[in-house]
Amino acid sequence: MAVVESMLNFSSTGTLLAAFLLLMFLYRLTCDSRSQKEGEIEPPGPKPLPLLGNLLSLDLTRPFDTLCELSRTYGNVYQVFLGPKKVVVLVGHKTVKEALVNYADEFGERDITPGFRIVTDGHGILFSNGENWKEMRRFALSNLRDFGMGKRGSEDKIIEEIQYLKGEFDKFEGKAFDTTHPVNYAVSNIISSIVYGSRFEYTDPRFTEMVDKANENIRISGSASMMLYNTFPWLGPFLNSKRIIVRNVLKNRAEVTKLINELLETLNPQDLRGFVDSFLIRKQSDEQSGKKDSRFYQENLLVIVGNLFAAGTDTTGTTLRWALMLMAKYPQIQDRVQDEIDGVIGGRQPVVDDRKKLPYTDAVIHETQRLANIVPMNLPHKTSCDVHFNGYFIKKGTPVIPLLTSVLKDPSEWEKPNSFYPEHFLDEKGQFVKRDAFMPFSAGRRVCLGESLANMELFLFFTSLLQSYRFTTPPGVSGDDLDLKGIVGITLNPSPHKLCAIRRP
């Protein structure tokens, strides 16, 4: 309301803007209708209002819930207008998978909204397109594997970090505490080891501030105010959320630049410590050879490092926090996990090879990823060309929302889509089974490049912590008090809560 009131104070300017936007909206509708050839049917959808489109029909605090509800009326492929912007929504496992996998090229572009553009400006991997995206993703995948992502090298780093995390938990001596910071710092240190070649102490203010600001940006970027900014960018000067994001980005980039410069001073081509070293060597090589169209420049490096930390810290850390909270909420499930771990592993350190021997534990981790639904809206896609899909015509450049929440909670795929039910991933003999509708990392060309690392981290952190601790609610708090709605950002975080980590005998 404060934004609206501020806008009304500029009545003449506001009137002109409104008139301009109305003309643009009507012009776009006219162009769309003229460009539609005979027999080309656009997806159905609710009738939009001038300027606002269908915004008044959406719950901007939980838009994915509203989008799922609209599919009951308009089907699994429909369109909505976010202001003057037409967006196609894909709903359900079959539809989303067909688009992202079978039509991977057609739906493989990233829609870079204003909120994401101010963070990356088209650089990096997550929010870039074309040759830059292809080359940076290819380089990142190759080099991250070289530095152990998803391999034995990562396993050793994770096991080492688990001991530091346990040390943090032990400081609370079984008393209630918020798991957010220690878990996020532990997970972020895995990325730090791969990217920089070393970890940070949890007390290092430079490290903790970078992690906290990156997580704050992820939370704010998915807020209602930023959704309004993406729809009406001219609202930017009135929105505090945009100012916070810009401030955090600038501060983090300054710190990352210092870290990169420190690595540059001791750079040795014969002893590469991490991803940054590899990038710097390639950058120097391109500069020495005079390559004019090189994509190995400082801005790309800064944004890629930011991409890796944001994606690699928040998603895995958030999922792990959901898992610990769910164990406290459902102690009978925690009992079964710990019995299985005790029977198979005993007191030794869990390793990745133990996963196949722990079917129930593995099912609990997968069910946490499914129910936690931490990226419910997915990241926005865009069509790379005109495409005919499921009987509808979608123009080139149309933003697309492949609704992951509708896949992970598809009632035609899951027996109890809205309940925590590890049996979704177990057969009648209690053995683990893969599910085709399990798609927490998205799919196709834009599937999360850190999927293998995230899976390794979740298994090792979860089993090691459950082996060592009993997680409970604080005295006077019951499991029923732990809600499953979560806090909405780009990712869906657990609602604020505290847990007790009690050392097991």
HELIX and SHEET records of a PDB file:
HELIX    1   1 ALA A    2  LEU A    8  1                                   7    
HELIX    2   2 SER A   11  SER A   35  1                                  25    
HELIX    3   3 LEU A   55  SER A   57  5                                   3    
HELIX    4   4 PRO A   63  TYR A   74  1                                  12    
HELIX    5   5 HIS A   93  LYS A   97  1                                   5    
HELIX    6   6 GLU A   98  ASN A  102  3                                   5    
HELIX    7   7 PRO A  114  THR A  120  1                                   7    
HELIX    8   8 GLY A  130  ASP A  146  1                                  17    
HELIX    9   9 ARG A  152  ASP A  170  1                                  19    
HELIX   10  10 THR A  180  VAL A  195  1                                  16    
HELIX   11  11 PRO A  205  SER A  221  1                                  17    
HELIX   12  12 ALA A  224  THR A  231  1                                   8    
HELIX   13  13 PRO A  233  PHE A  238  5                                   6    
HELIX   14  14 ASN A  240  GLU A  265  1                                  26    
HELIX   15  15 PHE A  275  SER A  289  1                                  15    
HELIX   16  16 GLN A  298  PHE A  309  1                                  12    
HELIX   17  17 ALA A  310  ASP A  314  3                                   5    
HELIX   18  18 THR A  315  LYS A  329  1                                  15    
HELIX   19  19 PRO A  331  VAL A  344  1                                  14    
HELIX   20  20 VAL A  352  LYS A  357  5                                   6    
HELIX   21  21 PRO A  359  ALA A  372  1                                  14    
HELIX   22  22 LEU A  404  LEU A  408  1                                   5    
HELIX   23  23 PRO A  422  PHE A  425  5                                   4    
HELIX   24  24 GLY A  444  ARG A  446  5                                   3    
HELIX   25  25 GLU A  451  SER A  468  1                                  18    
HELIX   26  26 GLY A  479  ASP A  481  5                                   3    
SHEET    1   A 5 VAL A  77  LEU A  82  0                                        
SHEET    2   A 5 LYS A  85  LEU A  90 -1                                        
SHEET    3   A 5 PRO A 399  PRO A 402  1                                        
SHEET    4   A 5 HIS A 381  LYS A 382 -1                                        
SHEET    5   A 5 GLU A 109  ARG A 110 -1                                        
SHEET    1   B 2 VAL A 387  PHE A 389  0                                        
SHEET    2   B 2 TYR A 392  ILE A 394 -1                                        
SHEET    1   C 2 TYR A 469  THR A 472  0                                        
SHEET    2   C 2 CYS A 500  ARG A 503 -1                                        
SHEET    1   D 2 ILE A 487  VAL A 488  0                                        
SHEET    2   D 2 LEU A 492  ASN A 493 -1                                        
END                                                                             
